[in-house]
């Protein structure tokens, strides 16, 4: 073979065998490596890499054609002000043209919000300081409507945003979109958008909020977490909300929001790391204060419904209660008293006048949590006089706390009534209902003792208290739903469920017809469920789940079993709510229930609160309460759901 041939072969590709074994190939036929190993030597067809001839020229011609078309259209639109008449770069002209066309089409309604969002998603993003999650918000006109819906429907229950200040921040080019994403996720169901559009905005915005909450500590991420947690709990997906609330409680402590700025001691030998700059004004200070109390309230609610310990302990809270909402909205600051439900009368009248319904709701929720914690923690032997007397010491202390809280309410807050403008204060109404729940939790085991208890309790007064309380809750809730047409808090639905269970337990224990207030409470839960879904998908939200549990219990002629789940996300998920119904076993007669119709209140006497057939009347031990405790029973004509102390929270 000539030297020219060898040079030609040596410049070609290696044989297939050498390329597989990564050996140096002499490029002969056969090559030296294959000849030595005895392998078959062959060469694959060599294909030149790169674009085909003429491809680049074709692309250039197409770009020239598109450029001429766009420039021609810009001449026609220049008279409308959509394209600048300057010698600006082509890229600037194209961007200006695109923005003008989108604005014009949006005003004429020719492009749907969903199409616009889809185009934005498909548009290739460039590397910049802008986060990818910042572009998932709806168009500005829809975003403004969502903000309006938020302050109308959700803000009354979690008043953590100062409306006028927030609206000013939204106009800033450097605004934080995290809170807007949370608002979008919580309120998109109130719009008339198609289901596909609602799902797109809800899922993307909610996920963006959760990622931002894990990524950074700030006031904005806390506000967004509160909004998302509120929506998650009310939607009946309790387990998903636990992690959000738990994370928020840690962040609120790490940011130093559990104490007042004026009380922070800077003279310690070792100070904590501070992440937040001082508040600019009293409005921002009150906003941060309300963020803490909103998380505090959610932490208490989750603790009551699960039986878990609270993440924020009362002893570590050194915060003043939030001021009245009307004062805060008008940017009028009045100093309020510190959080202390044990001594509500320590401050002057002027200080108490600065409190509003939200402050009293916080205190009522703390009372509910203390009662539930006592019933969960306390172990007692109900078969002995000494065991009962020990338990009643704690009972009386909590009873005194509840009486004192109600007694020291200012006169204008004593009753949840309709105001002159035809509305009712949302938080004050919920505060009264929550306080009723605390009373009934405490009185339940005394009012409806288990069938096998060999000690006679003073059940008459407690039973009167419980039944009257349930009727009071039914009255307040129905009045509220008539006069206030907004979404209702999950805690409100929880209290209605508890009151309805009381009516059912009372009917079984007293061997009486089921009172009509049961139907009122169930219908109220159905109304709350309908308001919660709004225009979104008809999902099985929290209020609807509670109503279904109540109707199933009525149809089975038995109280709701404490082991049955109420707060659940999917079938098989563990119980979130486990407050027990009375443990009526074997001792109570089967009752034939009539359809739920309005009926008059039952007169409770010792004759119709009989010991069950399974209880030996000869072995009953008389147990009398202190006179002061018996007097307390007559005070409570407002309360909520009773609970069996012997079946602790699961």
N, C-alpha and C positions, 0 to 999 in steps of 0.2 A: 504494500500500500504506500502511496506517495506521501511525502511530508505534508503536502497541501491537504490531503484527505485526513491525515491525523489531526492537523490543526482544526479542520472543520468539525471533526467528531468531538474533539476535546472542548470545543466551545458550546456544544449542545447540552441538554439536560442529562442528569444521571439516570441510570437504568432503574427500573422499578424495584428490583431486589436490593440494590444499594441504598435507595431512598428509604425502604422499610427498615433495613438494618443499620441505617445511618453510617454507612461505610463510604470511604472515598472511592469514587468511581473513575476508572481510566477512560471511560466512554468509548471503549472498543466494542467489537461485536464478535465474540463475547468480551466483556471487560475482564480485567485481571482478577478482581475479587470474586466474580461468579465462576471464573475458570478454576480458581483455586478451591472453591467450595463445592464445585460440581453442580451449582444451581443453574436453572434455566435463565438466561439473560435476555431480557427484551425491554424495549423502550415504549413508553406511552406517547400518544400523539401530543405534541406540544402546542398549547393554545396561548396566544399572546393576550396579556391582560390589558384592561383599559377600555375606554369607550370606543364604540364602533366609529369608523371614519364618517365624518359629516354630522355626527350627533351634536357636537358643540355648536356648530354653525346653525343647526336647526333650532336649538334653544335660544341662541342669540336673536334669531329672526322673530321667534315668538315673543320674547321679551320686548323687542322693539314695537311689535304690533300692539301689545297690551299697553305699553307706555303711551303710544300715540292715541289710543282710545281713551285712556284716563285723562290725558291732557286735553283732549277734545271736549270731554264732558265737563272738565273744570272750567273751560271758557263759557259754556252755557250756564253753569251754576254760579259763576263769579258775580253775576248781577244780583244774586240772592244773598250774597255775603257768606256763602258756604266755603268759598275758596279764596285765600288771600291773593291780591293782585301784585304781590311783590315777587322779586326774583329769589324766593326762598328755595332751599334744596327740595328735590323731588320727594324725599321721604317725609319732610314736614308738610308739604302740600297734600300728600296722600293721607296722612294722619288727621289733618284738619278736615279733609273731605269726609273721611269715614265718621268722625265725631259728629259732624253736621248732619250727615244722612241718618245716623242712628237717632239723634235728637229729634229730627223732623219726623221720622217714621214713628217714634215712640209717642209723640204728641198726637199724631193722626190715628194711632191705634192700629197701624198696619203691620207691626211686628209684635209678636207675643213675648211676654217676659220669658217664657220657657225657651223659645227659639234664640233669644238674645243670650241667655245663659248657656245654651248649648254651643253657640258660636264662640263664646268666650272660653268655654272649656276646650274646644278644638283648636283654638288659636295657640300657636307655639309661643311659649313664654321665654323671655330672655333673662339672662342672669342680671339681677339688680337687687337693691335692698328690699324690694317688695316681697313679702311672704306669699307663698302659693295659696294659703288659706284666706288671704285678704280679698281674693277675687271671687269668692263664692257667695257674696251678698247679693240680694236682688237689686234691681234698678232703684234709683234714688226715690222716685215717686212712690213705689211700693214700699220701700224701706220707711218712708215717713208715715205711711198708713199703718205699718206694723208697730211703729213706736207709739202712735196714737192708741192703737188697740191694747198695747201693753199697759199703758198708764190707766186705761179704762177698766181692763179686765183682771189684770194680775197684780199690778202695783199696790192696790189697797191691802193685799195680804202680806206682801213682802216689801214694805216701803223703804227701799235702800237707795233709791235714786232721787236726787233733787231735780224735778222736771225741767225747770227753766235753765239751770246750769247744765244739765245733760244735753238739752237741745242746742245750747250755744257750742258745746264741745263737738257735737255732730257736724257743725258747719265748718269746723277747723280742718284744714288739709292734713294735719298731723294727728287726726283723731285715732283712737284705739278702736279697732273693729271687733274685739272680743266680746264686749257687752252687746253690740249690735247683732252679732252672730247668735248669742243666747236668746235675745229678744226674738229674732227671726225663727229660731227653733220652737219657741214656746207659743208664738202667736200666728204662725203661718196657717194653722188649722182654722182660724177665724175668717180667712179670706175666701173668695169664690174661685180660686185657682183650681185647675184640674188636679186630680189625685196624684198624677205623676209629677207635677210641678211641686206640690206640697211635700211629697216624699223626698224629692231631690234636695230641696232647701233644708228640710228638717234633718236628714241624715248627715249632710255635709257640714252644716253649721254646728250641730251638736257634737260631731266628732272633732271639729276644729276647737271648740271650747274645751273639751276634755284634754286634748293634746296641749293646749296653751296652759291649762291649769297645772299640768305636770311639769311643764317646761320652765315656768317662771312664777315668782311670787310678786303679786301686785294687788292693789285695791280692785282694779278692773277684773282680774281673773277671779277674785273672790265673789264679786258681784255676779259675774257670769255663772259661776258654779252654783250660787244660790238659786238663780233663775232655772237652771237646768235641773237641779235637784227637786225643786218644787214641782216642775212639770213631770219628772220621772215618778215621784211618789203618787201624785194624783192620777197618773196613767195606769196605776196598778202594777207597776214593775218595781216593787219594793226592794228586792235584793240589789238591783242596779244602783239604787240611790244610797245604799249604806256606804259604799266606798267613796262616793262623792262627798257626803256629809262628813265622814271620818277624815278625809283628806283636808277638807275646809277647816275643821276644828284645829288641826295641827298648824295649818298655815296662819290662821287668825292669831294663834299664840305666838308663832315665830315672828309675825309682823308687829307684835306688841299691842294688839288692839284689845286685849283683855283688861287694860287699865287706862285711866285717864292720863293725858299728856302732862298735865300739871302735877300729877302724883309720882311721876317717874323720878326716882332718886338717882342723881348723877354723882353723888359723893361716895359711892361704894368703892371698895378696893378693887372689885372686878365687875364691870358692867357688861350687859348683854349686847350682842351685835345688833345694830339697828339697820333695817332695810328701807324704812320709809322716811322720807323727808317730812319735817313738821307741816301740819295743815296750814294752808294759806289764810283761811278765815274760819269763822265759827260755823258757817254752812258746811264746809268740808269736814270740820271736826264732828258735827252731828251726823253727817253721812257715814263716816267711819264708825261712829258709835252704833248706828243702826245696822251696819254690816255685821258687827259682832253679835248684836242681840238677835238678828235673824238666824245666824248660824247656831247660837245658843238655843233658840226655840226649836229648831230642827233637830238638834242633838237630843233635847229632852223628849221630843215626840218619838224619835226612833228608839230611845231607851224604853219608853213606856210600852211601845208596841212589840218590842222584842224581848225585854227583860235583861238586856245587856247593860253594863255599866256605862255611865255617861263619860264622854271624853273631856268635857269641861266641868270641873268641879266648882260648886258654888263658893267654896272658901277662897278660891283663887281669883274670883271675879271682883275687881275693884272699879267697877264702872258705874257711872250715873245712868239712870233710866232715860230713854229717849224723850225728847220734849214733844208737846202736842203737834200733830201734823199740820194744823192750820198755821201755827206760829212758824214752823220750819219752812213751810211753803212761802210765807211772806218774809222770810229771812229775819225773823224776830227771835232773838235768843234770850231764853230765860233759864237760869240754872235749876236743874232738877235734883232730887235727892238720890243718894246712892241706893243700889239694889240691896234690899234687906227686908224680906217678907216677914221676918220674925218681929221686927219693930217698925211698923209702917207709920207710926204716929210721932216719930222722933223729930220730924222737920216741921217747919212753919206752914201755915195755910198758903202763903204765897208760893212756896216751893211746890206744894201739891197741886196748885192751880195750873202749873206748867205742864203737868202730866196729861197724856191723852189716852185714848183707848188702847193704843199699841203697848204702852208701858204696863197697863193693867193686864193685858193679855200675856205678857212675859211673866208677870208674877203668878197668874193663874196656871200657866203651864208648868212653872216650877213647883207649885203646890201639887199638881197632878203627879209630877215625877216623884216627889217625896212620899206621897201616899203609895204609889206603885212600888217604890223601893222598899218601903216598910213591909208591905205585904209579901214581897219577894224574899226579903232577907230574914224576916222574923220566923222562928220556929216555935211552935207552941203545942202543948198537949191539951186538946180541948176536952179531954175526958176527966180532967181534975179541976177542982176549984182553984187551986194555986196556979195552975198553968193558965187558966182563963184570966185570973186577976193580973198576972204578969203581962199578958198580952194587952189587957185593957189599959194598962198604964201608958203604953205607947199609943194606943188608940185615942186616949183622951188628950194626949199632947198634940196629936195631929188634928183632932177635932177642934181643939182650942185655937190652933193656928188658922183653920178655915173660917171659924166664926169671927176671929179678929180681923182677918183680911176683908171679909164682907162688911163688917161693922165700920171699918175705917175708910170705906170708899166715900169719896165726896158725894154730896147729894145728887148732883147732876149725872153721876155715873152709877147710881144705885140700881137703876132699871134699864134694860135694853129696850128702848121705846122708839117710836117713829118720830123723827124730827120735824120741824116746821116745814122744811122743804120736801117732805114726803119720803126721805131716805132714812136709813138706819146706819149707824156707825158699824162698819164691818168688824173691826177688831174688838170693840166693846161687846158686841153681840157674842162673838166667839169666846171672849173672856168669861162671860157669864155662863155659857154652856160648858166651857172647860172646867170652871169651878164646880158646877153641878156634877160633872164626871168625877171629880176628886171626892166629893161627899159620898156619892153612891158607891164608889170603890171601897171606901172605908166602912160604910154601913151594911154592905151587902151580906156578909156572912152572919151578922147579927139578925138581919131582917129575914133571911131565908137560910136557916141552919140546915145542915145535912140531916138525912132521915135517921141515921144511926147515932146521933149525938145524945148522950145520956145526961146532959145538963140543960136545964131550961133557961133560955136567954130572954132578955126583955125585947122580944122581937116586934111587939106591937108598934112602938114609936118608930123604930127603924123601918118597918114595912110601910107605915104611913109616909115617912119621909121619902122613901124610894119611889113609891107609886106617884106621889104628888110631884116629885122631881121629874119623872118621865113625862108626865102630862105637861109640865112647865116647858120642858125642852121641845116637845111637839108643838106647843103654842108659839114659842119664840121662833123656831125654825120655819114654820109655815108663814108666819108674819114677815120674816126676813125675806123669804123667797118671793113673796108677793110684791114687796116694795123695792127690792134691790135685784136688778137684772144683770148680774155679772157672774163670772165663773166663781165657784165656791171652793174654799180651801179644803185640802184632804183632812185636816184636823177636824173641820166641821162635820164632814161625812162620818168620821170615826165616832164622834160624840152621838150622832143620830143613831148609828148602829148600836152603840152601847145602850142608849135609852130604849130602843125597841127590844133589845134582849131583856131589859128589866121588865117591860110590860109582859113579855112572854113568860118569864120566870115567875112573876107575880100571879099570873093566871093559873099556872100549874100548882104553885104552892098553896094558893087559897082555894083551889078547886072551883074557879069561877070562869065565866065566859071571857074570852079574849077581848080586851077593851079596844074600842075603835081607834085609839091613838096609835096602835100598832100599824094600822093601814096608813094613817097620816105620815108616820115616820118612814115607812117603806116607799110611799109615793114621793116623799121629799127626796129620798136617795135617788129615785129614778129621775127626778127633775135635775138633780145635781149632776148625774151621769150624762144626761142629754146636753146640759150646758158645757160640760167639760169636753165632750167630743166636738161640739160646734159644727163646723162644716167639714171636719176631717173624717177619717175612716171611723166606722161604728165599732170601735174596739171595746173590749171588756175592761173598762177602767175600774178604779178602786171603788167608787160609789156603786157601780152596777154589781160588782162582786159581793159587796156587803149586802145589798138588797136581795141577791139570789140566795145567800146563806140564810138570811132571815126567813124567807119564804119556804125554803127547804125545811128549816127547823119547825116552822108552823105546820107544814104538811105531815111531818113525821110525829107530831104530837109530843115533842120533847124539846128541852132546851138545847142550845147549840153546844156540841161537845167541845171541850177545851182542846182536844187533840186535833181537831179539824183545822185546816189552814184557812185563813181569811185573807191575809196579804200574801199573794203568791204570784209568781210570774208565769210559770208553766206548771202543768200537773206534775206532782212529785217533788216540787220544791218545798223546802222546809217552811214551817210556819213563821211568819213575821209577827202576827198578832196571836197571843196565847192567853189573854186574860180569861179566866175560867168562868163558865156558867155554874150555877148550883149543881152539886153532884147528887142529883135526884136518882137514887138507885133503889129498885125493889120496893121502897117504902111508899111511893106515891102511886095513886090510882091512875089508870088510863082515862084520859079526858077526851070526850068527843068535841072537837072544835067546830064552831059555827063560822060561816063567812064573816069576814071582817066588816063590821058596820059600826057607825058611831054609837056609843053607849055612854050612859052616865058613869061617873066615877064610882068605884066600889067603896062601900063603907066597911072598914076593916074592924073586926071585933075579935075577941079571943075565941069566939065560937067557930068562926070560919078559918082560923089558923090552928088547925088541929095537929096533934102529933100523928105520925104515920102509923099504919098497922104494924110495921116492923119494929116499933119502939115500945118498950115496956113502960107504961106510965108509972108503975110502982117504983121504978128505979131512977126516976127523974130527980135530979138535985136542983133545988131552987138557988139561983145565983142572982144577986141584986147588984146593980151598978151604983156608983156614988151618985148622990142627988145632982151634983153639978153636971155630970155626964148625961143624966136623963133630961135635964133642962136643955142641953144643947140640941137634943133630938127635935125639940119643938121649934127651935129657931130655923131649922133647915126646911124651907118650903120650896127650895130650888136645888136641884142636884141632878146627878146622872147615874151612870151604870154601876150596879153592884157586882161583886165578884167573890167567888169562893176562895177563902183564904187558904184552905187546905190543899187546893190544887195550885201550886205556885206557877209563876210564869215559866214557860218552857224555853 
